[in-house]
Amino acid sequence: MIRTIDGNNLRRRGGRDSRLAVVEPHSFDQTRNLIALGFSGTMLQPKCSKVLQPSLFTPLVELNKLDLSRNLLTSLPEDAFQGLVKLEELMLQRNSIRKLYSSSFQGLNHLKALFLQQNHLTDTPAAIFDDLVNLETLHLQDNKITQLPANLFSNLPKLKKLYLSNNRLSLLPSAIFFYLPNLTHISLYENQVSRLMPVTFGTMALQELWLYDNMLTHLEENVFSNLTEIRLLVLSRNQIQHISPGAFNGLMELEEISLHTNRLTNIEAGIFKGLPKLVNISLENNQIHHIPIKLLDGVSHLHLLELQNNSLPNLQNEFLNSLSIDLNNLLKLVLKNNKIHSLENGLFDDLKKLQELHLHMNEISSIEEGTFDNLEELLILHLAKNNLSSVSTSLFSSLKSLKIFRLYENQLTALPDGIFDNLPDLEEIALQRNQISYIQPNLFPHKSKLTKLYLDNNLLTELQPDLFVGFTLLKSLTLNKNQLTSLPTVLFGETLKITELSLSHNNLTHLPPGVFSPLKKLKKLDLSSNQFSIISADFFEGLENLTDLNLQNNNIESLKQEDFKKLKSLSMLKLGNNKLQSLPGDVFDALPKLSRTKQNNKNYPVGEKQAG
């Protein structure tokens, strides 16, 4: 076990993840040419009297990288790094350092990267970084720092990246970031900052500012006006209640702003004016109950507007008409989880490039004819979890590019003939959790592209013959929790993509011979919670690849070996909660791969014949 290091003219030396506790004085007197030295994870401990002796590294005049991370250091001698005039990278992260001295990094004027994250620092001495005139990256995140000296960073003209997140900062001194002209990235998230002043930031090359998870309540006029090159501004998860007009003045390059999860109730008109490159605006998870008509005045390149999880009542035509003038590039509009109860014709008239419209989790009970007529490039329409009881054939007939159509969890009792006739590119239709009792024979005329069809949790009592013939790409089909009493002899065409099918929680008592045989790759079949009293081998004709069969919660009274003779790949059989009193000793002999049976919520190895 290594206890000491004694240099021998090595160019590189490392003690990574050893149990080194002490480095003896003069260990490096003969290693002046060493350029990299690592003691990461060696468990250098403060209780040892000779840990990091003063001037220990002084002989290493050629050293450019020193790694002391992942130890148990609690402090550093004032002259610990004296003489390391060529040091460029100093790694002190993941220690237990509580205290630094003003001279801790004195003389390190070639240092480019300093790693101090994940320690126990509560403050930083004034002037501690004054000699680091070439520093480019400074990591101070994940400490317990409560305040910063006003001129802490004033002598770091080359600093590009500054990490201050996950500390306990509540107030930032005036002009704290005023003398950092080359700064491109700063992280201040997960602190307790309650206010930003207009002089907090100087003119700099900052492109990203992360301020989420703080305690900001107000954004003042011109607070970010010096950040003329910023592209991303993240202000989410604060307590912002008010944004002053002009708060975003000067942000000519801003592309994305995140204000979600704050306490906004109103937003003033024109708040985003003067942001010509804005692409994404996130305002979800606030308490906004009114949108001014000129909110987005001057924003001409917006692709995404997120307003979900607010308190918006009905949308005024004037608001979205103003969008159509200024936002003809809008690709995605998210209005879910508001209080919208109707959609009027003209609402989306000129949003001709819109690709996604999310209106789910509202209270929509009526949609005027023509509302969607101009959305010819729409790919996703999400109307689930509303109060729609009926829709017309023509309502969606202009959505010729639509791929995903979601109407689940409404109050639909029927679908009109031809509703999908003009939607040739549909890949997903979601109709589950309605009250639909009947599906017309030709309801789905365009079958070649459909991959997902959800019909579960409705009131279907029958399915039309050949209903699912021709769905060559269908992967997901749900029919469980309906009221089906029987299935037609021919229901499925050759559907090679379906591997799982559930018909559970229906009222089935019998299955036509070979009804599932076109499902060549079916692996799991769930027939639980029906009314079967007998099982026949004909039920499972063609299911040579079935591995999992669920027959629980039926009325099955007896089983024979012949019942399963066509299921050569079956490995799991669930039979619990039936009326079985006994099982023949050879009942599973026709199932060479069966390893477990499940009865009454217990798994039994094959050979332990149980009755449920």
C-alpha positions as CSV (number, residue, x, y, z in Angstrom):
1,M,0.0,0.0,0.0
2,I,1.5,3.3,-1.1
3,R,2.2,5.8,1.7
4,T,4.8,8.2,0.3
5,I,5.7,9.5,-3.1
6,D,9.4,10.2,-3.9
7,G,10.0,11.7,-7.4
8,N,12.6,10.2,-9.8
9,N,12.8,12.7,-12.7
10,L,9.4,11.5,-14.1
11,R,7.6,13.6,-16.7
12,R,4.2,12.4,-15.4
13,R,3.2,11.0,-12.0
14,G,-0.2,9.9,-10.7
15,G,-1.5,8.5,-7.4
16,R,-5.1,8.2,-8.5
17,D,-7.4,6.2,-6.2
18,S,-4.6,4.9,-4.0
19,R,-4.6,5.2,-0.2
20,L,-2.0,7.9,0.0
21,A,-2.3,9.9,3.2
22,V,1.0,11.8,3.5
23,V,3.3,13.4,1.0
24,E,6.7,13.9,2.6
25,P,8.5,17.2,2.4
26,H,11.0,17.5,-0.5
27,S,9.3,14.7,-2.4
28,F,9.5,16.7,-5.6
29,D,12.9,18.3,-5.2
30,Q,14.4,16.2,-7.9
31,T,11.4,16.3,-10.3
32,R,11.6,19.8,-11.7
33,N,10.6,18.6,-15.2
34,L,7.3,17.1,-14.1
35,I,4.4,18.6,-16.2
36,A,1.4,16.8,-14.7
37,L,0.8,15.5,-11.2
38,G,-2.4,13.7,-10.0
39,F,-3.4,12.8,-6.5
40,S,-7.1,12.3,-7.3
41,G,-9.0,10.1,-4.8
42,T,-5.9,9.4,-2.6
43,M,-7.7,10.4,0.6
44,L,-5.2,13.1,1.7
45,Q,-6.6,13.8,5.2
46,P,-6.4,17.0,7.2
47,K,-5.8,15.2,10.5
48,C,-2.3,14.4,9.2
49,S,0.1,17.1,10.2
50,K,2.1,16.9,6.9
51,V,-0.7,17.2,4.3
52,L,0.1,19.6,1.6
53,Q,3.2,21.1,3.3
54,P,3.8,24.8,2.6
55,S,5.9,25.1,-0.6
56,L,5.5,21.3,-1.2
57,F,5.1,21.8,-5.0
58,T,7.5,24.8,-5.3
59,P,10.2,22.8,-7.1
60,L,7.8,21.8,-9.9
61,V,8.5,24.9,-12.0
62,E,7.4,23.1,-15.2
63,L,4.1,21.7,-13.9
64,N,1.0,22.7,-15.9
65,K,-1.6,20.4,-14.5
66,L,-2.2,19.5,-10.8
67,D,-5.1,17.2,-9.8
68,L,-5.9,17.1,-6.0
69,S,-9.6,16.3,-6.5
70,R,-11.7,13.8,-4.5
71,N,-9.7,13.9,-1.3
72,L,-10.6,15.1,2.2
73,L,-8.8,18.4,2.2
74,T,-10.5,21.1,4.4
75,S,-8.1,24.0,3.7
76,L,-5.1,25.0,1.7
77,P,-1.9,26.6,3.0
78,E,-1.5,30.2,1.9
79,D,1.5,29.4,-0.3
80,A,0.5,25.9,-1.3
81,F,1.1,26.6,-5.0
82,Q,3.9,29.1,-4.7
83,G,6.3,28.8,-7.6
84,L,4.0,27.0,-10.0
85,V,4.4,29.7,-12.6
86,K,3.5,27.5,-15.5
87,L,0.4,25.9,-14.0
88,E,-2.6,26.0,-16.3
89,E,-5.1,23.6,-14.7
90,L,-5.7,23.2,-11.0
91,M,-8.3,20.6,-9.9
92,L,-9.5,20.8,-6.3
93,Q,-13.1,19.7,-6.7
94,R,-14.9,17.1,-4.5
95,N,-12.9,17.8,-1.3
96,S,-14.1,19.3,2.0
97,I,-12.4,22.7,1.6
98,R,-14.1,25.2,3.9
99,K,-11.6,28.1,3.8
100,L,-9.5,29.9,1.2
101,Y,-7.0,32.7,1.8
102,S,-6.5,35.8,-0.3
103,S,-3.1,34.5,-1.3
104,S,-4.1,30.9,-2.0
105,F,-3.7,31.3,-5.8
106,Q,-1.1,34.1,-5.7
107,G,1.3,34.1,-8.6
108,L,-0.7,31.6,-10.8
109,N,-0.9,34.0,-13.7
110,H,-0.8,31.3,-16.3
111,L,-3.7,29.4,-14.8
112,K,-6.6,28.8,-17.3
113,A,-8.9,26.4,-15.4
114,L,-9.7,26.3,-11.7
115,F,-12.0,23.6,-10.3
116,L,-13.4,24.3,-6.8
117,Q,-16.8,22.8,-7.1
118,Q,-18.3,20.3,-4.6
119,N,-16.5,21.6,-1.5
120,H,-17.9,23.4,1.6
121,L,-17.0,27.0,0.8
122,T,-19.2,29.6,2.4
123,D,-17.4,32.6,1.1
124,T,-14.5,33.7,-1.1
125,P,-11.9,36.3,0.0
126,A,-11.7,39.5,-1.9
127,A,-8.8,39.6,-4.3
128,I,-8.3,35.8,-4.2
129,F,-8.5,35.7,-8.0
130,D,-6.6,38.9,-8.8
131,D,-3.5,37.2,-10.1
132,L,-5.4,34.9,-12.4
133,V,-5.3,37.2,-15.4
134,N,-5.4,34.3,-17.9
135,L,-8.2,32.3,-16.3
136,E,-10.8,31.1,-18.8
137,T,-12.9,28.6,-16.7
138,L,-13.9,28.9,-13.0
139,H,-15.9,26.3,-11.2
140,L,-17.5,27.4,-7.9
141,Q,-20.8,25.5,-8.2
142,D,-22.1,23.0,-5.5
143,N,-20.7,24.9,-2.5
144,K,-22.4,26.9,0.2
145,I,-21.4,30.4,-0.8
146,T,-23.8,33.0,0.5
147,Q,-22.2,36.2,-0.8
148,L,-19.6,37.4,-3.3
149,P,-17.2,40.4,-2.8
150,A,-18.0,43.2,-5.2
151,N,-14.8,43.1,-7.2
152,L,-14.2,39.3,-7.0
153,F,-14.1,38.9,-10.8
154,S,-12.8,42.3,-11.8
155,N,-9.3,41.1,-12.8
156,L,-10.4,38.2,-14.9
157,P,-10.6,39.7,-18.4
158,K,-10.2,36.4,-20.2
159,L,-12.8,34.5,-18.3
160,K,-15.2,32.6,-20.6
161,K,-17.1,30.2,-18.4
162,L,-18.3,30.9,-14.8
163,Y,-20.2,28.3,-12.8
164,L,-21.9,29.5,-9.6
165,S,-25.0,27.2,-9.5
166,N,-26.3,25.4,-6.4
167,N,-25.0,27.8,-3.8
168,R,-26.8,30.0,-1.4
169,L,-26.4,33.4,-3.1
170,S,-29.3,35.8,-2.3
171,L,-28.0,39.2,-3.4
172,L,-25.5,39.9,-6.2
173,P,-23.4,43.0,-5.7
174,S,-23.8,45.9,-8.2
175,A,-21.6,45.4,-11.3
176,I,-20.4,41.9,-10.0
177,F,-20.2,40.7,-13.7
178,F,-19.4,44.1,-15.2
179,Y,-15.8,43.5,-16.2
180,L,-16.0,40.1,-18.0
181,P,-16.0,41.1,-21.7
182,N,-15.2,37.5,-22.9
183,L,-17.7,35.6,-20.8
184,T,-19.9,33.3,-22.9
185,H,-21.5,31.1,-20.2
186,I,-22.6,31.7,-16.7
187,S,-24.7,29.4,-14.5
188,L,-26.5,30.9,-11.5
189,Y,-29.3,28.4,-11.1
190,E,-30.3,26.8,-7.8
191,N,-29.5,29.8,-5.6
192,Q,-31.7,32.2,-3.7
193,V,-31.2,35.3,-5.8
194,S,-34.2,37.6,-5.3
195,R,-33.2,40.7,-7.4
196,L,-31.2,41.6,-10.4
197,M,-30.2,45.2,-10.9
198,P,-29.6,46.9,-14.3
199,V,-25.9,47.1,-13.6
200,T,-25.4,43.5,-12.6
201,F,-24.1,42.5,-16.1
202,G,-21.6,44.4,-18.2
203,T,-21.1,44.3,-21.9
204,M,-19.9,40.7,-22.6
205,A,-20.0,37.9,-25.1
206,L,-22.5,35.9,-23.0
207,Q,-24.6,33.5,-25.0
208,E,-26.4,31.6,-22.3
209,L,-27.7,32.7,-18.9
210,W,-29.2,30.1,-16.5
211,L,-31.1,31.6,-13.6
212,Y,-33.8,29.0,-12.9
213,D,-34.6,27.8,-9.4
214,N,-34.0,31.2,-7.7
215,M,-36.3,33.6,-5.9
216,L,-36.7,36.4,-8.4
217,T,-40.0,38.2,-8.1
218,H,-39.6,41.1,-10.5
219,L,-37.6,41.9,-13.7
220,E,-36.6,45.5,-14.0
221,E,-36.3,47.6,-17.1
222,N,-32.9,47.2,-18.9
223,V,-31.8,44.5,-16.5
224,F,-30.2,42.5,-19.3
225,S,-29.6,45.3,-21.8
226,N,-25.8,44.8,-21.9
227,L,-26.2,41.2,-23.0
228,T,-26.4,42.0,-26.7
229,E,-25.1,38.6,-27.8
230,I,-27.2,36.3,-25.6
231,R,-29.2,33.6,-27.3
232,L,-30.7,31.6,-24.4
233,L,-32.3,33.2,-21.2
234,V,-33.6,30.7,-18.6
235,L,-35.7,32.3,-15.9
236,S,-38.0,29.4,-15.1
237,R,-39.0,28.2,-11.6
238,N,-38.7,31.5,-9.9
239,Q,-41.4,33.6,-8.2
240,I,-41.7,36.3,-10.9
241,Q,-44.9,38.2,-10.6
242,H,-44.2,41.2,-12.8
243,I,-42.0,42.0,-15.8
244,S,-41.4,45.7,-16.5
245,P,-41.7,47.0,-20.0
246,G,-38.2,47.1,-21.4
247,A,-36.9,44.2,-19.2
248,F,-35.6,42.5,-22.4
249,N,-34.4,45.7,-24.1
250,G,-31.3,45.2,-26.2
251,L,-31.4,41.4,-26.6
252,M,-31.3,41.5,-30.4
253,E,-29.8,38.0,-30.7
254,L,-32.1,36.3,-28.2
255,E,-33.6,33.1,-29.7
256,E,-35.2,31.3,-26.7
257,I,-36.6,32.6,-23.4
258,S,-38.0,30.4,-20.6
259,L,-40.4,31.9,-18.1
260,H,-42.3,28.8,-17.1
261,T,-43.3,27.9,-13.6
262,N,-43.5,31.4,-12.1
263,R,-46.3,33.5,-10.7
264,L,-47.3,35.6,-13.7
265,T,-51.0,36.5,-13.9
266,N,-50.8,39.2,-16.6
267,I,-48.2,40.1,-19.2
268,E,-48.0,43.5,-20.7
269,A,-48.4,44.1,-24.5
270,G,-45.2,44.4,-26.4
271,I,-43.0,42.8,-23.7
272,F,-41.1,40.9,-26.4
273,K,-40.9,43.7,-28.9
274,G,-37.4,44.3,-30.2
275,L,-36.5,40.6,-30.1
276,P,-36.3,39.9,-33.8
277,K,-34.7,36.5,-33.6
278,L,-36.9,35.0,-30.9
279,V,-37.9,31.5,-31.8
280,N,-39.2,29.9,-28.6
281,I,-41.2,31.4,-25.8
282,S,-42.1,29.3,-22.8
283,L,-44.8,30.7,-20.5
284,E,-46.4,27.5,-19.2
285,N,-47.1,26.7,-15.5
286,N,-48.0,30.3,-14.5
287,Q,-51.4,31.8,-13.6
288,I,-52.0,33.8,-16.7
289,H,-55.6,34.6,-17.3
290,H,-55.4,37.2,-20.0
291,I,-53.3,37.6,-23.1
292,P,-53.0,41.1,-24.5
293,I,-53.6,41.4,-28.2
294,K,-50.1,42.9,-28.9
295,L,-48.2,40.6,-26.7
296,L,-46.1,39.3,-29.6
297,D,-45.9,42.6,-31.5
298,G,-42.7,42.6,-33.7
299,V,-41.9,38.9,-33.1
300,S,-41.7,37.5,-36.7
301,H,-39.8,34.2,-36.4
302,L,-41.5,32.4,-33.6
303,H,-41.6,28.6,-34.0
304,L,-42.9,27.6,-30.5
305,L,-45.2,29.3,-28.1
306,E,-46.0,27.4,-24.9
307,L,-49.0,28.6,-22.8
308,Q,-50.1,25.4,-21.2
309,N,-51.1,25.0,-17.5
310,N,-52.3,28.6,-17.1
311,S,-55.8,30.0,-16.5
312,L,-56.7,31.2,-19.9
313,P,-60.4,31.3,-20.6
314,N,-61.7,31.4,-24.2
315,L,-59.3,32.7,-26.7
316,Q,-60.2,35.9,-28.5
317,N,-60.0,35.9,-32.3
318,E,-58.2,39.2,-32.1
319,F,-55.3,37.6,-30.2
320,L,-54.7,34.8,-32.6
321,N,-55.3,37.1,-35.6
322,S,-52.5,39.2,-34.3
323,L,-50.4,36.1,-34.2
324,S,-51.2,35.4,-37.8
325,I,-49.8,38.8,-38.8
326,D,-46.6,38.6,-36.8
327,L,-46.1,34.9,-36.4
328,N,-46.5,33.3,-39.8
329,N,-43.6,31.1,-39.1
330,L,-45.1,29.6,-35.9
331,L,-44.7,25.8,-36.0
332,K,-45.9,24.7,-32.6
333,L,-48.7,26.2,-30.3
334,V,-49.2,24.7,-26.9
335,L,-52.4,25.7,-25.0
336,K,-53.1,22.6,-23.0
337,N,-54.5,22.6,-19.5
338,N,-56.2,26.0,-19.6
339,K,-59.9,26.8,-19.3
340,I,-60.8,27.1,-23.0
341,H,-64.4,25.9,-23.6
342,S,-64.9,26.7,-27.3
343,L,-63.0,27.3,-30.5
344,E,-64.3,29.8,-33.0
345,N,-63.9,29.9,-36.8
346,G,-61.1,32.2,-37.8
347,L,-59.0,31.5,-34.6
348,F,-56.1,29.9,-36.4
349,D,-56.8,31.3,-39.9
350,D,-53.4,32.5,-41.0
351,L,-51.1,30.1,-39.0
352,K,-50.5,28.3,-42.3
353,K,-47.1,26.9,-41.3
354,L,-48.3,25.5,-38.0
355,Q,-47.3,21.8,-37.5
356,E,-48.4,21.1,-33.9
357,L,-51.5,22.3,-32.1
358,H,-51.9,21.1,-28.5
359,L,-55.4,21.9,-27.0
360,H,-55.8,19.0,-24.7
361,M,-56.8,19.2,-21.0
362,N,-59.2,22.1,-21.5
363,E,-63.0,22.3,-21.3
364,I,-63.7,22.5,-25.0
365,S,-67.3,21.4,-25.8
366,S,-67.8,23.1,-29.2
367,I,-65.7,23.8,-32.3
368,E,-67.1,25.9,-35.1
369,E,-67.0,24.6,-38.6
370,G,-63.9,25.9,-40.5
371,T,-61.8,26.4,-37.4
372,F,-59.0,24.2,-38.7
373,D,-59.5,24.8,-42.5
374,N,-56.3,26.7,-43.1
375,L,-53.9,24.4,-41.1
376,E,-52.9,22.4,-44.1
377,E,-49.4,21.7,-42.8
378,L,-50.6,20.5,-39.4
379,L,-49.0,17.2,-38.3
380,I,-50.3,16.8,-34.8
381,L,-53.7,17.8,-33.4
382,H,-54.2,17.1,-29.7
383,L,-57.8,17.5,-28.5
384,A,-57.9,14.9,-25.8
385,K,-59.3,15.4,-22.3
386,N,-62.0,17.9,-23.3
387,N,-65.8,17.8,-23.3
388,L,-66.5,17.1,-26.9
389,S,-69.7,15.0,-27.4
390,S,-69.7,15.1,-31.2
391,V,-67.6,16.2,-34.2
392,S,-68.5,16.6,-37.8
393,T,-67.1,15.0,-40.9
394,S,-66.0,18.3,-42.4
395,L,-64.3,19.7,-39.3
396,F,-61.0,18.0,-40.0
397,S,-61.3,17.5,-43.7
398,S,-58.6,20.0,-44.6
399,L,-55.9,18.6,-42.5
400,K,-54.4,16.6,-45.3
401,S,-50.9,16.4,-43.7
402,L,-52.1,15.2,-40.3
403,K,-50.1,12.3,-38.8
404,I,-51.2,12.2,-35.2
405,F,-54.9,12.7,-34.2
406,R,-55.8,12.5,-30.5
407,L,-59.4,12.7,-29.3
408,Y,-59.2,10.4,-26.3
409,E,-61.0,11.1,-23.0
410,N,-63.9,13.1,-24.5
411,Q,-67.6,12.3,-24.5
412,L,-67.9,11.0,-28.0
413,T,-70.6,8.4,-28.5
414,A,-70.1,8.0,-32.3
415,L,-67.9,9.0,-35.1
416,P,-69.4,10.3,-38.4
417,D,-68.9,8.6,-41.7
418,G,-66.0,9.9,-43.6
419,I,-64.3,11.6,-40.7
420,F,-60.9,10.2,-41.7
421,D,-61.4,10.1,-45.5
422,N,-59.3,13.1,-46.3
423,L,-56.5,12.3,-43.8
424,P,-54.3,9.9,-45.9
425,D,-51.1,10.2,-43.8
426,L,-52.5,9.3,-40.4
427,E,-50.0,7.3,-38.3
428,E,-51.8,7.5,-34.9
429,I,-55.5,7.6,-34.0
430,A,-56.3,7.8,-30.3
431,L,-60.0,7.4,-29.5
432,Q,-59.8,5.6,-26.1
433,R,-61.9,6.5,-23.1
434,N,-64.9,7.9,-24.9
435,Q,-68.4,6.3,-25.1
436,I,-68.2,5.0,-28.6
437,S,-70.5,2.1,-29.2
438,Y,-70.1,1.4,-32.9
439,I,-67.3,1.5,-35.5
440,Q,-68.4,1.7,-39.1
441,P,-66.9,-0.9,-41.6
442,N,-65.1,1.7,-43.6
443,L,-64.2,4.2,-40.9
444,F,-60.5,3.9,-41.5
445,P,-60.0,4.0,-45.3
446,H,-56.3,4.9,-45.2
447,K,-54.6,1.9,-43.6
448,S,-51.1,1.7,-45.1
449,K,-49.4,4.2,-42.7
450,L,-51.3,3.7,-39.5
451,T,-49.1,2.3,-36.7
452,K,-51.2,3.1,-33.6
453,L,-54.9,2.7,-33.1
454,Y,-56.4,3.1,-29.6
455,L,-60.0,2.0,-29.0
456,D,-60.0,0.8,-25.4
457,N,-62.3,2.0,-22.7
458,N,-65.3,2.6,-24.9
459,L,-68.7,0.9,-25.2
460,L,-68.1,-1.3,-28.3
461,T,-70.3,-4.4,-28.4
462,E,-69.3,-5.7,-31.8
463,L,-66.6,-5.2,-34.4
464,Q,-67.3,-5.3,-38.1
465,P,-65.8,-8.2,-40.3
466,D,-62.4,-7.3,-41.9
467,L,-62.2,-4.1,-39.8
468,F,-58.5,-4.5,-39.2
469,V,-57.6,-6.1,-42.6
470,G,-55.0,-4.1,-44.5
471,F,-53.2,-2.5,-41.6
472,T,-49.7,-3.7,-42.6
473,L,-47.8,-1.3,-40.3
474,L,-50.0,-1.5,-37.3
475,K,-47.9,-2.0,-34.1
476,S,-50.3,-1.0,-31.3
477,L,-54.0,-1.9,-31.2
478,T,-56.1,-1.6,-27.9
479,L,-59.5,-3.1,-27.5
480,N,-59.7,-3.9,-23.8
481,K,-62.4,-2.5,-21.5
482,N,-65.2,-2.5,-24.0
483,Q,-68.4,-4.6,-24.1
484,L,-67.5,-7.0,-26.9
485,T,-69.5,-10.2,-26.8
486,S,-68.1,-11.9,-29.9
487,L,-65.5,-11.4,-32.7
488,P,-66.2,-11.9,-36.4
489,T,-64.6,-14.9,-38.1
490,V,-62.3,-12.6,-40.2
491,L,-61.2,-9.6,-38.2
492,F,-57.5,-9.2,-38.9
493,G,-55.5,-9.1,-42.1
494,E,-51.8,-10.1,-42.0
495,T,-50.4,-7.7,-39.5
496,L,-46.8,-8.5,-39.0
497,K,-46.0,-5.7,-36.6
498,I,-48.4,-6.4,-33.7
499,T,-46.6,-8.3,-30.9
500,E,-49.1,-7.6,-28.1
501,L,-53.0,-7.6,-28.1
502,S,-55.3,-7.1,-25.2
503,L,-59.0,-8.0,-25.3
504,S,-59.3,-8.1,-21.5
505,H,-62.4,-6.8,-19.6
506,N,-64.9,-7.6,-22.3
507,N,-67.8,-10.0,-22.4
508,L,-66.3,-12.7,-24.7
509,T,-67.5,-16.3,-24.3
510,H,-66.2,-17.8,-27.5
511,L,-63.6,-17.1,-30.3
512,P,-63.9,-18.0,-34.0
513,P,-61.3,-20.6,-35.1
514,G,-58.1,-19.0,-36.3
515,V,-59.3,-15.4,-35.6
516,F,-55.7,-14.4,-34.5
517,S,-53.8,-16.5,-37.1
518,P,-52.9,-13.4,-39.3
519,L,-51.0,-12.0,-36.3
520,K,-47.9,-13.9,-37.2
521,K,-45.6,-12.2,-34.6
522,L,-48.0,-12.0,-31.7
523,K,-46.1,-12.7,-28.5
524,K,-48.6,-11.7,-25.8
525,L,-52.4,-12.2,-25.8
526,D,-54.5,-11.0,-22.9
527,L,-58.0,-12.6,-22.7
528,S,-58.5,-12.0,-19.0
529,S,-61.7,-10.7,-17.3
530,N,-64.0,-12.1,-19.9
531,Q,-66.7,-14.8,-19.7
532,F,-65.0,-17.9,-21.2
533,S,-66.1,-21.1,-19.6
534,I,-64.3,-23.4,-22.1
535,I,-61.0,-23.1,-24.0
536,S,-60.4,-24.7,-27.4
537,A,-57.3,-25.3,-29.4
538,D,-59.0,-23.6,-32.3
539,F,-58.9,-20.3,-30.4
540,F,-55.1,-20.2,-30.8
541,E,-54.7,-21.5,-34.3
542,G,-51.7,-19.9,-36.0
543,L,-50.1,-18.5,-32.8
544,E,-46.9,-20.5,-33.0
545,N,-44.9,-17.6,-31.6
546,L,-47.1,-16.7,-28.7
547,T,-45.1,-16.7,-25.4
548,D,-47.5,-15.2,-22.9
549,L,-51.2,-16.1,-22.5
550,N,-53.4,-14.5,-19.9
551,L,-56.7,-16.3,-19.1
552,Q,-57.2,-15.0,-15.6
553,N,-60.6,-13.9,-14.2
554,N,-62.8,-16.0,-16.5
555,N,-65.2,-18.9,-15.7
556,I,-63.1,-21.8,-17.0
557,E,-64.1,-25.0,-15.4
558,S,-61.7,-27.5,-17.0
559,L,-58.6,-27.8,-19.3
560,K,-57.3,-30.5,-21.5
561,Q,-53.9,-31.2,-23.0
562,E,-55.4,-30.6,-26.5
563,D,-56.4,-27.0,-25.6
564,F,-52.8,-25.8,-25.8
565,K,-51.3,-28.1,-28.4
566,K,-50.8,-25.3,-31.0
567,L,-48.9,-23.0,-28.6
568,K,-45.4,-24.5,-29.0
569,S,-43.6,-21.3,-27.9
570,L,-45.7,-20.6,-24.8
571,S,-43.6,-19.9,-21.7
572,M,-46.1,-18.1,-19.4
573,L,-49.7,-19.1,-18.7
574,K,-51.9,-17.2,-16.3
575,L,-55.0,-19.0,-15.1
576,G,-55.9,-17.4,-11.7
577,N,-59.4,-16.7,-10.6
578,N,-61.3,-19.3,-12.7
579,K,-63.5,-22.2,-11.7
580,L,-60.9,-24.9,-12.1
581,Q,-61.1,-27.6,-9.4
582,S,-58.3,-29.9,-10.7
583,L,-55.9,-30.2,-13.6
584,P,-55.0,-33.4,-15.5
585,G,-51.5,-34.5,-14.9
586,D,-50.6,-34.2,-18.6
587,V,-52.4,-30.8,-19.2
588,F,-49.2,-29.0,-20.0
589,D,-47.3,-31.7,-21.8
590,A,-48.0,-30.2,-25.2
591,L,-46.1,-27.0,-24.1
592,P,-42.4,-27.8,-24.3
593,K,-41.3,-24.2,-23.4
594,L,-43.7,-23.5,-20.6
595,S,-41.7,-22.6,-17.5
596,R,-44.2,-20.9,-15.3
597,T,-47.9,-20.9,-14.7
598,K,-49.6,-18.2,-12.6
599,Q,-52.7,-19.0,-10.6
600,N,-54.3,-16.9,-7.9
601,N,-51.4,-14.4,-8.2
602,K,-48.8,-17.0,-7.5
603,N,-46.2,-18.3,-9.9
604,Y,-45.7,-22.1,-10.1
605,P,-43.0,-24.0,-11.9
606,V,-44.4,-26.4,-14.4
607,G,-44.8,-29.8,-12.7
608,E,-46.6,-28.3,-9.7
609,K,-50.1,-28.8,-10.9
610,Q,-52.4,-26.3,-9.1
611,A,-56.1,-25.5,-9.5
612,G,-57.6,-22.1,-9.2
